[in-house]
Amino acid sequence: MTMICGAMVSGVGIISMPYALSSGGWLSISLLFVIAVACCYTGMLVKRCMDMDPDIRTFPDIGQRAFGYKGRLMVSIAMNSELYLVVTGFLILEGDNLNKLVPNIQVNLAGVTIGGATIFTIVAALAVLPSLLLEDMSMLSYVSASGALASSIFLLSLFWNGTIDGTGFHAKGKLFRFSGIPAAASLYAFCYSAHPILPTLYNSMRDKTQFSRVRTQQLLLLLHHLYTL
């Protein structure tokens, strides 16, 4: 489930960052650096914990090793709640965006009218559902590749709109907006919301010595985000 969540939200952070900047101001981008470095460092700590004890394979295992059964329970609740809420937010985002692309769609079922956003949310959930049946997690690499391709197409569309269609690029916005910091911080954190997949990713690697490069790529992804703003 954790690997599927990580594959599903691929590229969503790129889309949300402009809104995060408009909410918190240009100086709020410093929060993205802090979150990226924190995630990179804690990811290496997770690796060290798993190397110390071969029985540690998940975050709940780390919680149990540190604080006993109560620690395992607390970590399990926090991790699974995060994954559930991230996927729920993703489905809502998909439904809203598709509803804007194809508006004014309604379906009547047994006297109940279902709006377009709800319909598209259900369609998005059904489209992702077959991935839950995959037994070979390596197949999800193709799902992630499709997400990277979609993000590339999205960025090319933005550049095309800004340069060729005449919209242009205008460095507008406030330098700092305190009231928008909570929204900006949450959106920046969403860029690294796949943190719970790290133990599964580490266990699935053929060459675990390459794990540090995975964390370095996370920081490179941050620079890519900044370049595309």
Buried (B, 14 or more C-beta within 10 A) or exposed (E): BBBBBBBBBBBBBBBBBBEBBBBBBBBBBEBBEEBBEEBBEBBBEBBEBBEEEEEBBBBBBBBBBEEEEEBBBEBBEBBBEBBEEBBEBBBBBBBBEBBEEEEEBEEEEEEEEBBBBBBBBBBBBEEBEEBEEEEEBEEBEEBBEEBEEEBEEEBEEBEEEEEEEEEEEEEEEBEEBEEBBEBBBBBBBBBBBBBBBBBBBBEEEEEEEEBEEBBEEBBEBBEEBEEBE
